[in-house]
Amino acid sequence: MEGTIGDEQMVLITLKPDGPIDGVPAWRVVTGNSTLLADPAGPGWNPTLPNGYQMYLVSETLPPGEVGPVDTIYEVSADVDMGAGVQTLTEEMTVHVINMAGTLGLTPSQPVPKP
């Protein structure tokens, strides 16, 4: 999986495995300066999901004047062998962090009479 977010944003990732998982999935930052955040109070968080099935990928803040993109690679892995053995399934996500406008933010005021 790959995507782009602004340096003041985070994105919630939810696991929807097509089979059972043994234990709690493990999340980590492989490379880059962005972080992970498990926040049950965050927007979109589903408290009914098992522990480890969702995580926010939090962008790093770029220095003033740096546009990016700056990449972070995240990894999530889980044991899919439901017995005594371990068979690890791992998936990676690359997040490109940018520091540039994505909209001009058109905001109308209240209408006023013409002169």
Backbone as CSV, one residue per row, in Angstrom:
resi,resn,N_x,N_y,N_z,CA_x,CA_y,CA_z,C_x,C_y,C_z
1,MET,0.844,-1.164,0.000,0.000,0.000,0.000,0.892,1.230,0.000
2,GLU,0.424,2.278,-0.657,1.209,3.496,-0.788,0.261,4.688,-0.830
3,GLY,0.660,5.810,-0.237,-0.174,6.995,-0.260,0.604,8.232,0.128
4,THR,-0.032,9.391,-0.026,0.582,10.680,0.278,-0.302,11.431,1.266
5,ILE,0.330,12.028,2.295,-0.386,12.865,3.251,0.449,14.109,3.537
6,GLY,-0.211,15.125,4.065,0.479,16.343,4.457,1.227,16.159,5.752
7,ASP,2.176,17.063,6.007,3.013,16.909,7.202,2.307,17.313,8.498
8,GLU,1.025,17.649,8.424,0.228,17.918,9.619,-0.938,16.934,9.709
9,GLN,-0.781,15.763,9.067,-1.869,14.798,9.014,-1.445,13.423,9.533
10,MET,-2.457,12.589,9.766,-2.257,11.179,10.063,-3.379,10.430,9.367
11,VAL,-3.173,9.138,9.162,-4.187,8.325,8.497,-4.384,7.046,9.300
12,LEU,-5.658,6.661,9.470,-5.993,5.448,10.210,-5.980,4.264,9.255
13,ILE,-5.219,3.242,9.614,-5.162,2.001,8.844,-5.869,0.919,9.664
14,THR,-6.764,0.179,9.006,-7.505,-0.887,9.667,-7.210,-2.209,8.971
15,LEU,-6.899,-3.225,9.750,-6.672,-4.562,9.208,-8.006,-5.278,9.030
16,LYS,-8.160,-5.918,7.892,-9.337,-6.744,7.612,-8.842,-8.053,7.015
17,PRO,-8.220,-8.909,7.850,-7.643,-10.151,7.329,-8.708,-11.081,6.749
18,ASP,-8.293,-11.854,5.749,-9.221,-12.787,5.109,-9.227,-14.150,5.786
19,GLY,-8.665,-14.219,6.967,-8.630,-15.442,7.760,-8.233,-15.098,9.187
20,PRO,-8.167,-16.087,10.068,-7.842,-15.831,11.471,-6.382,-15.447,11.678
21,ILE,-6.149,-14.662,12.720,-4.807,-14.255,13.148,-4.607,-14.748,14.567
22,ASP,-3.430,-15.281,14.845,-3.085,-15.791,16.169,-2.322,-14.708,16.926
23,GLY,-2.962,-14.105,17.902,-2.295,-13.071,18.691,-2.571,-11.671,18.164
24,VAL,-1.751,-10.729,18.621,-1.924,-9.317,18.296,-0.946,-8.924,17.193
25,PRO,-1.414,-8.289,16.118,-0.507,-7.832,15.067,0.517,-6.837,15.616
26,ALA,1.720,-6.870,15.046,2.815,-5.983,15.462,3.054,-4.934,14.384
27,TRP,3.096,-3.667,14.793,3.315,-2.541,13.890,4.689,-1.947,14.178
28,ARG,5.370,-1.448,13.123,6.644,-0.774,13.346,6.975,0.147,12.177
29,VAL,7.845,1.125,12.453,8.394,1.984,11.413,9.682,1.326,10.937
30,VAL,9.764,1.018,9.647,10.944,0.378,9.071,12.002,1.430,8.771
31,THR,11.620,2.470,8.035,12.522,3.582,7.732,11.722,4.869,7.729
32,GLY,12.383,5.965,8.050,11.743,7.274,8.031,11.502,7.800,9.425
33,ASN,11.010,9.042,9.493,10.835,9.728,10.772,9.387,9.904,11.196
34,SER,8.458,9.346,10.454,7.068,9.394,10.883,6.871,8.395,12.018
35,THR,5.709,8.434,12.657,5.484,7.599,13.839,4.170,6.831,13.735
36,LEU,3.932,6.013,14.739,2.692,5.239,14.885,1.958,5.722,16.125
37,LEU,0.619,5.674,16.086,-0.165,6.095,17.228,-1.411,5.223,17.337
38,ALA,-1.552,4.534,18.462,-2.782,3.795,18.770,-3.599,4.711,19.669
39,ASP,-4.706,5.268,19.141,-5.486,6.257,19.873,-6.973,5.940,19.796
40,PRO,-7.498,5.224,20.793,-8.920,4.868,20.776,-9.865,6.063,20.755
41,ALA,-9.377,7.258,21.081,-10.224,8.452,21.055,-10.141,9.169,19.713
42,GLY,-9.304,8.682,18.792,-9.106,9.351,17.513,-10.277,9.180,16.561
43,PRO,-10.373,10.082,15.580,-11.474,10.007,14.618,-11.432,8.732,13.791
44,GLY,-12.573,8.065,13.691,-12.671,6.853,12.887,-12.289,5.567,13.602
45,TRP,-11.757,5.675,14.803,-11.317,4.486,15.554,-12.524,3.617,15.901
46,ASN,-12.404,2.320,15.664,-13.500,1.391,15.941,-13.166,0.582,17.197
47,PRO,-13.796,0.888,18.319,-13.463,0.205,19.569,-13.881,-1.262,19.610
48,THR,-14.652,-1.723,18.637,-15.085,-3.122,18.633,-14.058,-4.053,17.987
49,LEU,-13.049,-3.497,17.316,-12.036,-4.342,16.671,-11.045,-4.883,17.697
50,PRO,-10.466,-6.047,17.432,-9.463,-6.599,18.348,-8.236,-5.690,18.461
51,ASN,-7.535,-5.818,19.559,-6.310,-5.058,19.803,-5.314,-5.264,18.651
52,GLY,-4.752,-4.178,18.149,-3.745,-4.254,17.098,-4.295,-4.262,15.688
53,TYR,-5.617,-4.213,15.535,-6.215,-4.261,14.201,-6.341,-2.888,13.544
54,GLN,-5.941,-1.831,14.264,-5.952,-0.500,13.667,-4.839,0.340,14.273
55,MET,-4.358,1.280,13.462,-3.245,2.114,13.889,-3.238,3.379,13.034
56,TYR,-2.897,4.502,13.668,-2.685,5.737,12.912,-1.232,5.794,12.453
57,LEU,-1.045,6.125,11.174,0.278,6.434,10.641,0.372,7.950,10.697
58,VAL,1.301,8.465,11.500,1.406,9.900,11.770,2.598,10.467,11.010
59,SER,2.342,11.474,10.169,3.407,12.053,9.355,4.424,12.799,10.211
60,GLU,5.647,12.827,9.726,6.643,13.681,10.365,6.361,15.128,9.959
61,THR,6.834,16.083,10.752,6.698,17.492,10.416,7.956,17.921,9.681
62,LEU,7.771,18.410,8.468,8.921,18.821,7.661,9.394,20.203,8.079
63,PRO,10.696,20.466,7.947,11.223,21.794,8.278,10.631,22.857,7.352
64,PRO,10.522,24.111,7.827,10.010,25.175,6.965,10.793,25.240,5.648
65,GLY,10.049,25.362,4.568,10.683,25.453,3.252,10.914,24.118,2.572
66,GLU,10.850,23.028,3.310,11.014,21.710,2.691,9.653,21.206,2.234
67,VAL,9.543,20.921,0.945,8.275,20.526,0.355,8.071,19.022,0.420
68,GLY,9.137,18.262,0.283,9.037,16.812,0.237,8.875,16.344,-1.195
69,PRO,8.489,15.157,-1.474,8.045,14.181,-0.480,9.207,13.547,0.290
70,VAL,8.905,13.226,1.532,9.805,12.481,2.397,9.066,11.200,2.742
71,ASP,9.729,10.067,2.580,9.047,8.783,2.727,9.285,8.119,4.075
72,THR,8.248,7.447,4.538,8.346,6.547,5.682,7.743,5.216,5.258
73,ILE,8.417,4.140,5.605,7.896,2.802,5.347,7.485,2.193,6.685
74,TYR,6.237,1.771,6.745,5.666,1.114,7.920,5.490,-0.368,7.600
75,GLU,5.433,-1.174,8.656,5.239,-2.612,8.485,4.285,-3.106,9.567
76,VAL,3.406,-4.014,9.177,2.554,-4.704,10.143,2.700,-6.196,9.866
77,SER,2.825,-6.976,10.941,2.974,-8.419,10.780,2.143,-9.137,11.837
78,ALA,1.762,-10.357,11.487,0.955,-11.163,12.401,1.211,-12.638,12.135
79,ASP,1.021,-13.434,13.179,1.129,-14.886,13.073,-0.193,-15.415,12.526
80,VAL,-0.138,-16.129,11.408,-1.362,-16.672,10.806,-1.490,-18.181,11.012
81,ASP,-0.535,-18.783,11.715,-0.611,-20.211,12.047,-1.368,-20.332,13.361
82,MET,-2.557,-20.862,13.308,-3.395,-20.917,14.501,-2.996,-22.025,15.468
83,GLY,-1.949,-22.753,15.161,-1.482,-23.810,16.054,-0.305,-23.343,16.880
84,ALA,0.500,-24.318,17.294,1.659,-24.022,18.139,2.792,-23.380,17.349
85,GLY,2.795,-23.533,16.042,3.852,-22.956,15.219,3.631,-21.481,14.951
86,VAL,4.581,-20.905,14.223,4.485,-19.502,13.850,4.708,-19.376,12.350
87,GLN,3.766,-18.755,11.679,3.924,-18.400,10.275,3.555,-16.928,10.185
88,THR,4.559,-16.090,9.947,4.362,-14.652,9.972,3.991,-14.126,8.590
89,LEU,2.936,-13.354,8.550,2.508,-12.647,7.349,2.798,-11.172,7.581
90,THR,3.512,-10.550,6.637,3.929,-9.156,6.786,3.500,-8.345,5.579
91,GLU,3.023,-7.136,5.832,2.687,-6.209,4.755,3.312,-4.854,5.067
92,GLU,3.713,-4.129,3.998,4.333,-2.814,4.149,3.458,-1.725,3.559
93,MET,3.609,-0.532,4.124,2.927,0.653,3.636,3.970,1.754,3.486
94,THR,3.981,2.447,2.363,4.868,3.588,2.151,4.024,4.850,2.162
95,VAL,4.408,5.793,3.024,3.704,7.063,3.106,4.661,8.156,2.647
96,HIS,4.222,8.921,1.638,4.975,10.066,1.143,4.421,11.297,1.865
97,VAL,5.283,11.986,2.612,4.869,13.166,3.366,5.270,14.409,2.587
98,ILE,4.289,15.308,2.400,4.557,16.554,1.673,4.170,17.754,2.529
99,ASN,4.741,18.893,2.197,4.434,20.146,2.875,4.112,21.175,1.800
100,MET,2.924,21.019,1.221,2.476,21.972,0.204,0.963,22.031,0.228
101,ALA,0.433,23.100,-0.319,-1.013,23.270,-0.336,-1.660,22.217,-1.213
102,GLY,-2.782,21.709,-0.765,-3.580,20.786,-1.550,-4.879,21.426,-2.008
103,THR,-5.136,22.621,-1.473,-6.321,23.388,-1.837,-6.019,24.857,-1.602
104,LEU,-6.714,25.726,-2.279,-6.561,27.163,-2.043,-7.498,27.649,-0.948
105,GLY,-8.381,26.797,-0.487,-9.235,27.114,0.649,-10.253,28.208,0.392
106,LEU,-10.913,28.156,-0.756,-11.942,29.158,-1.040,-12.967,29.179,0.074
107,THR,-13.173,30.365,0.659,-14.111,30.509,1.764,-14.950,31.762,1.540
108,PRO,-16.222,31.606,1.209,-17.049,32.795,0.975,-17.470,33.446,2.279
109,SER,-17.625,34.765,2.227,-18.189,35.469,3.371,-19.699,35.519,3.210
110,GLN,-20.384,36.129,4.168,-21.827,36.321,4.040,-22.095,37.345,2.958
111,PRO,-23.118,37.168,2.155,-23.439,38.160,1.117,-23.750,39.524,1.735
112,VAL,-23.355,40.570,1.013,-23.621,41.947,1.439,-24.250,42.695,0.268
113,PRO,-24.946,43.790,0.520,-25.547,44.555,-0.566,-24.478,45.159,-1.481
114,LYS,-24.812,45.294,-2.758,-23.914,45.934,-3.714,-23.871,47.439,-3.439
115,PRO,-22.731,48.052,-3.812,-22.677,49.512,-3.629,-23.581,50.242,-4.610
